[in-house]
């Protein structure tokens, strides 16, 4: 559904800029919570196995809750993508303050970090779905560009935080995260849907009535029957992100034996994130030439190649070379999967579809945290990377078999 809005709507010409700022701030906070998880938890005397347990529990909880929350949002009742995002950001802000004050209390750190990590993952599909929701109201938002700006925010935050932390200590992570979350809360609070004129309002309610009538006729059709092959695609996604999560969550443990430290950690993460911008910003141009299904398959292959290079790395140069492939792996998969869902699913299943993809990404992290932490403690980082590469290779085979061609309608997505 597409609704016309007046060009004179307050802030109308800033929709893309404001949504890009939301992405930049969200993924900066994501960096603080996820990329520096091992650094923070190791400094508080958690073992690799305990770190894996914390991240796994957070990911499992998030994976379970994402489709549930998305279902309520898709029903169009009291919850909306924006409202859920505001609540989650406020909760993270409060929990980050608590984490800053508990000092060396490991039991409290264990619980609070699980909650922060879980909430951060929980509302990522809502941030994504928000762009398509607002486009349906006539707001000119380019998801690929905005998501690329998100990666720039991630990259800049990583580089700066890594250097500052080296000089000031671990506690700066929570202080920096609280500042970013506060700014994100301000942007989300002001990011309201535009008001429609009377004619558009009447048209909207009529379409809503028609949509509800349509739902009555299709609600008995199982979600998975409506979208054959989607479950296998989710399984491939789990495999891709088993490797991706391993290389992110245990990067500090990977680079330490080959001469890396917190400064190098910041540089590696920053490099990978900066490389996401060109691909995401110009994704629509790329998708005009190559269909989304093919792009998703290609991204899986580059995930695998990235893992192989990391496995072969003998020094930091090899790690940096591996990071270069972020431009064709993660940077392609994220916008391609979002548009893939938007193209193949009906309006009533949009948020749920995005949530299932995010749940698959999350489950990849769950299995990675549970298995890789154990392998790392017993056999070292090289064995851990090798196992992740094997899992990703299986995902490539599944993805090639399950993902079908889906082209984008240029008029609707440019």
C-alpha positions as CSV (number, residue, x, y, z in Angstrom):
1,X,0.0,0.0,0.0
2,X,1.3,3.5,-0.9
3,X,-0.2,6.7,0.5
4,X,0.2,10.2,-0.8
5,X,1.4,12.8,1.6
6,X,1.7,16.5,1.1
7,X,5.1,17.9,0.2
8,X,4.6,20.6,2.8
9,X,4.7,18.1,5.7
10,X,7.1,19.4,8.3
11,X,10.5,17.8,7.9
12,X,9.3,16.0,4.8
13,X,12.5,16.6,2.8
14,X,14.6,15.3,5.8
15,X,13.1,11.8,6.0
16,X,16.1,10.1,4.5
17,X,18.6,12.1,6.5
18,X,16.7,11.4,9.8
19,X,16.4,7.7,9.1
20,X,20.1,7.5,8.2
21,X,20.9,9.2,11.5
22,X,18.8,6.6,13.3
23,X,20.7,3.8,11.6
24,X,24.1,5.4,12.3
25,X,23.3,5.7,16.0
26,X,21.6,2.3,16.3
27,X,24.7,0.5,14.8
28,X,27.1,2.6,16.8
29,X,25.4,1.2,19.9
30,X,25.3,-2.2,18.3
31,X,29.1,-2.0,17.9
32,X,29.6,-1.1,21.6
33,X,27.4,-4.0,22.8
34,X,28.4,-6.7,20.3
35,X,31.9,-6.0,18.9
36,X,33.4,-5.2,22.3
37,X,31.5,-7.9,24.2
38,X,34.5,-10.2,24.5
39,X,36.8,-7.3,25.5
40,X,34.4,-6.1,28.2
41,X,33.6,-9.6,29.6
42,X,37.2,-10.8,29.5
43,X,38.2,-7.7,31.5
44,X,35.7,-8.8,34.1
45,X,37.2,-12.2,34.4
46,X,34.7,-14.2,32.3
47,X,36.1,-17.3,30.5
48,X,35.5,-17.9,26.8
49,X,33.0,-20.6,27.6
50,X,31.1,-18.2,29.9
51,X,31.2,-15.5,27.3
52,X,29.7,-17.9,24.8
53,X,27.0,-18.8,27.3
54,X,26.1,-15.2,27.9
55,X,25.8,-14.4,24.1
56,X,24.0,-17.7,23.4
57,X,21.3,-17.1,26.0
58,X,20.9,-13.5,24.8
59,X,20.6,-14.6,21.2
60,X,18.2,-17.5,22.0
61,X,15.8,-15.2,23.9
62,X,16.0,-12.6,21.1
63,X,15.3,-15.2,18.4
64,X,12.2,-16.4,20.2
65,X,10.8,-12.9,21.0
66,X,11.4,-11.3,17.6
67,X,8.7,-13.2,15.6
68,X,6.3,-12.8,18.6
69,X,6.7,-9.0,18.7
70,X,6.6,-8.8,14.9
71,X,3.3,-10.6,14.8
72,X,1.7,-8.0,17.1
73,X,3.1,-5.2,15.0
74,X,1.9,-6.8,11.7
75,X,-1.6,-7.0,13.2
76,X,-1.5,-3.2,13.3
77,X,-2.9,-2.8,16.8
78,X,-1.2,-0.8,19.6
79,X,2.4,-1.7,18.8
80,X,4.3,-0.1,15.9
81,X,7.9,-0.4,14.7
82,X,8.7,3.1,16.0
83,X,7.1,2.5,19.5
84,X,8.9,-0.8,20.0
85,X,12.2,0.9,19.0
86,X,11.7,3.7,21.4
87,X,10.9,1.3,24.3
88,X,13.9,-0.9,23.5
89,X,16.3,2.1,23.3
90,X,15.1,3.5,26.6
91,X,15.5,0.0,28.3
92,X,19.1,-0.3,26.9
93,X,19.9,3.2,28.2
94,X,18.8,2.3,31.7
95,X,20.5,-1.1,31.7
96,X,23.8,0.4,30.4
97,X,23.7,2.8,33.4
98,X,23.2,-0.2,35.7
99,X,26.1,-2.0,34.1
100,X,28.3,1.0,34.7
101,X,27.5,1.0,38.4
102,X,27.7,-2.7,39.3
103,X,31.5,-2.8,39.0
104,X,32.9,-6.3,39.7
105,X,29.6,-8.1,40.6
106,X,29.8,-10.9,38.1
107,X,26.4,-12.3,38.7
108,X,24.7,-9.0,37.9
109,X,27.0,-8.4,34.9
110,X,26.0,-11.8,33.6
111,X,22.2,-11.0,33.8
112,X,22.4,-7.4,32.7
113,X,24.6,-8.1,29.7
114,X,22.3,-10.8,28.5
115,X,19.4,-8.3,28.7
116,X,21.3,-5.5,26.8
117,X,22.5,-7.9,24.1
118,X,19.0,-9.5,23.7
119,X,17.2,-6.1,23.5
120,X,19.7,-4.8,20.9
121,X,19.0,-7.8,18.6
122,X,15.3,-7.7,19.3
123,X,14.4,-4.5,17.6
124,X,16.8,-4.6,14.7
125,X,14.0,-6.0,12.3
126,X,11.8,-3.1,13.5
127,X,14.4,-0.6,12.5
128,X,14.6,-2.2,9.0
129,X,10.8,-2.6,8.6
130,X,10.4,1.0,9.6
131,X,11.9,2.2,6.3
132,X,9.4,0.3,4.2
133,X,6.5,1.4,6.4
134,X,7.4,5.0,6.0
135,X,8.0,4.6,2.3
136,X,4.4,3.3,2.1
137,X,3.3,6.6,3.6
138,X,5.1,8.5,0.9
139,X,8.3,9.3,2.8
140,X,11.4,9.3,0.4
141,X,13.7,6.8,2.2
142,X,16.5,4.8,0.6
143,X,17.0,1.8,2.8
144,X,20.3,0.8,1.2
145,X,21.9,4.3,1.6
146,X,20.6,4.6,5.2
147,X,21.9,1.2,6.2
148,X,25.2,2.1,4.6
149,X,25.3,5.2,6.8
150,X,24.6,2.8,9.7
151,X,27.8,0.9,8.8
152,X,29.7,4.2,8.8
153,X,28.4,5.0,12.3
154,X,29.5,1.5,13.3
155,X,33.0,2.0,11.8
156,X,33.6,5.4,13.2
157,X,32.5,4.3,16.7
158,X,34.6,1.2,16.6
159,X,37.8,3.1,15.6
160,X,37.3,5.9,18.1
161,X,36.2,3.6,21.0
162,X,39.1,1.2,20.4
163,X,41.7,4.0,20.8
164,X,40.0,5.8,23.7
165,X,39.5,2.5,25.6
166,X,43.2,1.8,25.2
167,X,44.0,5.0,27.1
168,X,41.1,5.2,29.6
169,X,40.0,1.7,30.3
170,X,37.0,-0.6,29.9
171,X,34.4,1.5,31.7
172,X,34.4,4.0,28.8
173,X,32.3,1.5,26.8
174,X,29.2,2.1,28.9
175,X,29.6,5.8,29.0
176,X,30.0,6.1,25.2
177,X,27.0,3.7,24.7
178,X,24.8,5.7,27.0
179,X,25.6,8.9,25.0
180,X,24.8,7.2,21.7
181,X,21.6,5.6,23.0
182,X,20.4,8.9,24.4
183,X,20.8,10.6,21.0
184,X,19.1,7.6,19.3
185,X,16.2,7.9,21.7
186,X,15.8,11.6,20.7
187,X,15.8,10.8,17.0
188,X,13.3,8.0,17.4
189,X,10.9,10.0,19.5
190,X,10.7,12.7,16.9
191,X,10.5,10.3,13.9
192,X,6.7,10.2,13.6
193,X,4.7,9.3,10.6
194,X,3.4,12.3,8.6
195,X,-0.3,13.3,8.8
196,X,-2.4,12.5,5.7
197,X,-5.0,14.9,4.4
198,X,-8.7,14.0,4.7
199,X,-9.0,12.2,1.3
200,X,-5.8,10.1,2.0
201,X,-7.1,9.3,5.4
202,X,-10.4,8.0,4.1
203,X,-8.5,6.0,1.4
204,X,-6.2,4.5,4.1
205,X,-9.0,3.3,6.3
206,X,-10.8,1.8,3.3
207,X,-7.6,-0.1,2.3
208,X,-7.2,-1.2,5.9
209,X,-10.7,-2.6,5.9
210,X,-10.1,-4.4,2.7
211,X,-6.8,-5.8,4.1
212,X,-8.6,-7.1,7.2
213,X,-11.2,-8.8,5.0
214,X,-8.4,-10.3,2.9
215,X,-6.7,-11.6,6.1
216,X,-9.8,-13.5,7.1
217,X,-9.5,-15.5,3.9
218,X,-5.8,-16.3,4.1
219,X,-5.2,-16.5,7.8
220,X,-5.7,-20.3,7.7
221,X,-2.8,-20.7,5.2
222,X,0.3,-21.5,7.1
223,X,3.1,-19.0,6.8
224,X,5.6,-21.6,5.5
225,X,3.2,-22.9,2.8
226,X,2.7,-19.4,1.5
227,X,6.5,-18.9,1.0
228,X,8.0,-22.3,-0.1
229,X,11.8,-22.3,0.2
230,X,11.9,-19.5,2.8
231,X,12.7,-22.0,5.6
232,X,15.7,-23.4,3.7
233,X,16.9,-19.8,3.0
234,X,16.7,-19.2,6.8
235,X,18.8,-22.3,7.4
236,X,21.4,-21.0,4.9
237,X,21.4,-17.7,6.8
238,X,22.0,-19.5,10.1
239,X,25.1,-21.1,8.5
240,X,26.4,-17.8,7.0
241,X,26.1,-16.0,10.3
242,X,27.6,-18.9,12.3
243,X,30.9,-17.9,10.6
244,X,30.1,-14.1,10.7
245,X,29.3,-14.2,14.4
246,X,32.4,-16.2,15.3
247,X,34.6,-13.7,13.5
248,X,33.0,-10.8,15.3
249,X,32.5,-12.2,18.8
250,X,35.9,-13.8,19.1
251,X,37.9,-11.5,17.0
252,X,40.0,-10.4,20.0
253,X,40.9,-14.0,20.7
254,X,41.7,-14.5,17.0
255,X,44.1,-11.5,16.6
256,X,45.8,-11.7,20.0
257,X,48.1,-14.7,19.0
258,X,49.1,-13.0,15.8
259,X,50.1,-9.6,17.3
260,X,46.8,-7.8,17.6
261,X,45.3,-5.8,20.5
262,X,42.4,-3.5,21.3
263,X,43.6,-0.8,18.9
264,X,43.9,-3.3,16.0
265,X,40.5,-4.7,16.9
266,X,39.0,-1.3,16.4
267,X,40.8,-0.9,13.1
268,X,39.7,-4.2,11.7
269,X,36.1,-3.7,12.7
270,X,36.2,-0.1,11.4
271,X,37.6,-1.2,8.0
272,X,35.0,-3.9,7.5
273,X,32.1,-1.5,8.4
274,X,33.4,1.3,6.2
275,X,33.5,-1.0,3.3
276,X,29.8,-1.7,3.7
277,X,28.8,1.8,2.7
278,X,29.5,1.7,-1.1
279,X,27.7,-1.5,-1.6
280,X,24.7,-0.6,0.5
281,X,24.4,3.0,-0.8
282,X,24.3,1.8,-4.4
283,X,22.5,-1.5,-3.8
284,X,19.5,-0.4,-5.9
285,X,21.7,0.3,-8.9
286,X,23.3,-3.1,-8.4
287,X,19.9,-4.8,-8.1
288,X,18.7,-3.3,-11.4
289,X,21.4,-5.4,-13.1
290,X,21.5,-8.5,-10.9
291,X,18.4,-10.0,-9.2
292,X,18.2,-10.2,-5.4
293,X,18.2,-14.0,-5.4
294,X,21.5,-14.2,-7.3
295,X,23.0,-11.4,-5.0
296,X,22.1,-13.5,-1.9
297,X,23.8,-16.6,-3.3
298,X,26.9,-14.5,-4.2
299,X,27.0,-13.0,-0.7
300,X,27.1,-16.5,0.8
301,X,30.1,-17.4,-1.4
302,X,31.9,-14.3,-0.2
303,X,31.1,-15.1,3.4
304,X,32.9,-18.4,2.8
305,X,35.9,-16.8,1.1
306,X,36.2,-14.3,3.9
307,X,36.3,-17.2,6.4
308,X,39.0,-19.1,4.4
309,X,41.2,-16.0,4.3
310,X,40.8,-15.6,8.1
311,X,41.7,-19.2,8.6
312,X,44.9,-18.7,6.5
313,X,45.9,-15.5,8.2
314,X,49.4,-15.6,9.8
315,X,49.5,-12.0,10.9
316,X,47.3,-8.9,10.9
317,X,47.7,-8.4,7.2
318,X,45.8,-11.6,6.6
319,X,43.0,-10.4,8.9
320,X,42.8,-7.1,7.1
321,X,42.6,-8.9,3.7
322,X,39.7,-11.0,5.1
323,X,37.9,-7.9,6.2
324,X,38.0,-6.5,2.7
325,X,35.5,-9.1,1.6
326,X,32.9,-7.5,3.9
327,X,32.1,-5.4,0.8
328,X,30.6,-8.4,-1.0
329,X,29.4,-10.6,1.8
330,X,27.6,-8.9,4.7
331,X,27.2,-5.6,2.8
332,X,25.3,-7.4,0.0
333,X,23.3,-9.8,2.2
334,X,21.7,-7.2,4.5
335,X,20.0,-5.0,1.9
336,X,19.4,-8.0,-0.5
337,X,17.6,-10.0,2.2
338,X,15.5,-7.0,3.3
339,X,14.3,-6.3,-0.3
340,X,13.9,-10.0,-0.9
341,X,11.4,-10.3,1.9
342,X,9.7,-7.1,0.9
343,X,9.3,-8.4,-2.6
344,X,8.0,-12.0,-1.9
345,X,5.8,-11.3,1.1
346,X,2.4,-9.6,1.5
347,X,2.0,-6.4,3.6
348,X,0.7,-8.4,6.6
349,X,3.8,-10.6,6.7
350,X,6.5,-7.9,6.2
351,X,7.7,-7.4,9.7
352,X,7.4,-11.1,10.5
353,X,9.5,-11.9,7.5
354,X,12.2,-9.4,8.5
355,X,12.0,-10.8,12.1
356,X,12.5,-14.4,10.9
357,X,15.6,-13.3,9.0
358,X,16.9,-11.5,12.0
359,X,16.1,-14.6,14.1
360,X,18.1,-16.8,11.7
361,X,21.0,-14.3,12.0
362,X,20.6,-14.5,15.7
363,X,20.5,-18.3,15.8
364,X,23.7,-18.3,13.8
365,X,25.1,-16.4,16.7
366,X,23.6,-18.8,19.2
367,X,25.2,-21.9,17.7
368,X,28.5,-19.9,17.2
369,X,28.6,-18.8,20.8
370,X,27.9,-22.3,22.2
371,X,30.2,-24.3,19.9
372,X,33.0,-21.8,19.1
373,X,33.7,-20.8,22.7
374,X,34.1,-24.5,23.6
375,X,36.4,-25.2,20.6
376,X,38.4,-22.1,21.3
377,X,39.1,-23.2,24.9
378,X,40.0,-26.7,24.0
379,X,41.6,-26.5,20.6
380,X,42.5,-22.8,19.9
381,X,41.4,-20.2,17.4
382,X,42.5,-21.9,14.2
383,X,40.3,-25.0,14.9
384,X,37.4,-22.7,15.7
385,X,37.7,-20.8,12.4
386,X,38.0,-24.1,10.5
387,X,34.8,-25.4,12.0
388,X,33.0,-22.2,11.2
389,X,34.2,-22.4,7.6
390,X,32.8,-25.9,7.2
391,X,29.4,-24.7,8.5
392,X,29.4,-21.8,6.1
393,X,30.2,-24.0,3.2
394,X,27.1,-26.1,4.0
395,X,25.1,-22.9,4.0
396,X,26.3,-21.9,0.6
397,X,25.1,-25.2,-0.8
398,X,21.7,-24.8,0.9
399,X,21.4,-21.2,-0.3
400,X,22.1,-22.0,-3.9
401,X,19.4,-24.7,-3.8
402,X,16.7,-22.7,-2.0
403,X,17.0,-19.1,-3.1
404,X,15.0,-18.2,-6.2
405,X,15.2,-15.2,-8.5
406,X,13.4,-12.1,-7.4
407,X,13.8,-8.9,-9.4
408,X,13.0,-5.4,-8.0
409,X,10.4,-3.0,-9.4
410,X,12.5,0.0,-10.1
411,X,9.6,2.5,-9.7
412,X,8.8,1.2,-6.2
413,X,12.4,0.9,-4.8
414,X,14.5,3.6,-6.3
